Amino acid sequence: MNRKNKFDIRDLLISSPNSQLLFVGALNCIRHRGTQMVQLMKEGRLAFLCPSSSDFSTGRYLKQIVDAIVELSEERNTKDFTLMYGCQLALLSTDFDFIVSELKDNYSINVVIHNHCRLCDSKDRREI
Amino acid sequence: MKRLWKYITPCYSDVFGFLSVINHSDGFAIVDDSSKYKNRHKHNYNYFDSLLCDQRNVSTHIKESDVICGTKEKVLEAYRNSPEIADAEFLILTSSPCSSMINTDYQEICDLLQSELSIPVGYVLLDGQKDYLYGISSCLELMGKMLLVPKEKSSNGVNILGCNLIDFQSDEISEIEYFLQNAGFNVLSKWGCLESVDNLKEAVAASVNLVINVSGLKIAEYMKREFGIPYVVGCPVDQYNKNIIIDKLKSKNNDLTFSLKRNNDDKMIVIVGEQVLSNSIRESFINKGFSNIIVCSFFEMDKTLMKDGDIKLNSEDELIKVLDNDSVFLVCGEDDISELCNKSVFYLSLPNTMKVLSENFVYFKDIENELSKVGEV
């Protein structure tokens, strides 16, 4: 936590020095903690996946998430990921357990889901 | 992988582009989203701070249940709680990532509000997933549809279209205006930056429009279709381009003045950026004697402005493939892209204004200096 005791996305990466953050959502979501996100991106610790409307409506985004994490895992040589997401994924009741098990079982990649959706006011929500 | 951004930092979204226009207009916007768009950008991009300082918009503060049941009541509530709308010259509603997923009937809400208000009311459908230029162009087109009515023509009247305050600074737009005035034109209105509705309404009197950014193309097409005003596309990045633009404006002819003779043996120049700016930079290079030049852009590209070899980019991988070509000797683009280039190529920095965070700032007015670093062949 930073000195104002507010949420800093960098905190999500503290537990594992080699872990990566993947944000999945709209470009618009970058208005929340965008500066922190971009700094992490420049350090090679974060990537953005921005599916299109048709990706969401067809469910293609589920495969895109898995493919993106596998690609990042190979390129950046890490098996630890944290997944952040925007409101579209929450509204679609995304089965995150499926994504986590798919990556764990088939690629031995550990994924932690960070629930922070402002729209849905989730229990884990912190000040974003 | 398509839509995966690993190296190039994302640009601002369509909703931000839309708000950059609204916040500098006499209008007001209701954004159907879960939270307010605040001025939180404390980084050193000084003019982006000003971009969001005058908040002429409110959020509907929708929650999960509203997205399930419909957001109409929240939009109407935001309207009732916004006394600022009484002083606005027009009202525009827009959607956001979450509200766009349920296709709220904004036309119904507009009809309802229009019966209560004496100002024009309209809506643009944005999903927060497209780039800021899309939001700007959609907003300008709607403003044109709401505000413009036929007027008597002024023989030397010209409008500057697409001069948005994300890609340009206010003083740079003033310089473009001054350059047109010096050439004998009367600038009636500027679309995209700080401008009064009274001036925007004068736009129909223009004899020709100047589109300096791809975000001005939609409103230019609309004015051409509805009011018969021709348009010229070009960005005055240097004296050579200024001369071309003046010639085109005087002849009211937008035909491209150059033809590219592609030769595979030539060394290639790759320009990565907004299409109108990039095309103007290409013309400068052609004037210097170069011939093998392609324009690539992650933003929307107008097919009529594309030349053979130009590429609408969909992913970082596509750009890396272009830059890996051995014949590339010069790349022009914003800073993030330089990291993807082979170290042996020359690199010219273009404005990186669209970025959430940039460390090295290059402004539009710096381009002429950058171009002067490249000699003639």
Boltz contact constraints between the chains, C-beta under 6 A:
constraints:
  - contact:
      token1: [A, 26]
      token2: [B, 97]
      max_distance: 6.0
  - contact:
      token1: [A, 26]
      token2: [B, 128]
      max_distance: 6.0
  - contact:
      token1: [A, 26]
      token2: [B, 129]
      max_distance: 6.0
  - contact:
      token1: [A, 27]
      token2: [B, 10]
      max_distance: 6.0
  - contact:
      token1: [A, 27]
      token2: [B, 13]
      max_distance: 6.0
  - contact:
      token1: [A, 27]
      token2: [B, 129]
      max_distance: 6.0
  - contact:
      token1: [A, 28]
      token2: [B, 13]
      max_distance: 6.0
  - contact:
      token1: [A, 28]
      token2: [B, 15]
      max_distance: 6.0
  - contact:
      token1: [A, 28]
      token2: [B, 97]
      max_distance: 6.0
  - contact:
      token1: [A, 28]
      token2: [B, 128]
      max_distance: 6.0
  - contact:
      token1: [A, 30]
      token2: [B, 10]
      max_distance: 6.0
  - contact:
      token1: [A, 30]
      token2: [B, 356]
      max_distance: 6.0
  - contact:
      token1: [A, 34]
      token2: [B, 356]
      max_distance: 6.0
  - contact:
      token1: [A, 35]
      token2: [B, 43]
      max_distance: 6.0
  - contact:
      token1: [A, 35]
      token2: [B, 357]
      max_distance: 6.0
  - contact:
      token1: [A, 38]
      token2: [B, 9]
      max_distance: 6.0
  - contact:
      token1: [A, 38]
      token2: [B, 356]
      max_distance: 6.0
  - contact:
      token1: [A, 38]
      token2: [B, 357]
      max_distance: 6.0
  - contact:
      token1: [A, 41]
      token2: [B, 9]
      max_distance: 6.0
  - contact:
      token1: [A, 47]
      token2: [B, 6]
      max_distance: 6.0
  - contact:
      token1: [A, 48]
      token2: [B, 5]
      max_distance: 6.0
  - contact:
      token1: [A, 48]
      token2: [B, 10]
      max_distance: 6.0
  - contact:
      token1: [A, 49]
      token2: [B, 4]
      max_distance: 6.0
  - contact:
      token1: [A, 50]
      token2: [B, 3]
      max_distance: 6.0
  - contact:
      token1: [A, 51]
      token2: [B, 3]
      max_distance: 6.0
  - contact:
      token1: [A, 53]
      token2: [B, 127]
      max_distance: 6.0
  - contact:
      token1: [A, 68]
      token2: [B, 1]
      max_distance: 6.0
  - contact:
      token1: [A, 68]
      token2: [B, 4]
      max_distance: 6.0
  - contact:
      token1: [A, 71]
      token2: [B, 1]
      max_distance: 6.0
  - contact:
      token1: [A, 87]
      token2: [B, 97]
      max_distance: 6.0
  - contact:
      token1: [A, 87]
      token2: [B, 98]
      max_distance: 6.0
  - contact:
      token1: [A, 88]
      token2: [B, 97]
      max_distance: 6.0
  - contact:
      token1: [A, 91]
      token2: [B, 67]
      max_distance: 6.0
  - contact:
      token1: [A, 91]
      token2: [B, 101]
      max_distance: 6.0
  - contact:
      token1: [A, 118]
      token2: [B, 34]
      max_distance: 6.0
  - contact:
      token1: [A, 118]
      token2: [B, 35]
      max_distance: 6.0
  - contact:
      token1: [A, 119]
      token2: [B, 34]
      max_distance: 6.0
  - contact:
      token1: [A, 119]
      token2: [B, 64]
      max_distance: 6.0
  - contact:
      token1: [A, 119]
      token2: [B, 98]
      max_distance: 6.0
  - contact:
      token1: [A, 120]
      token2: [B, 64]
      max_distance: 6.0
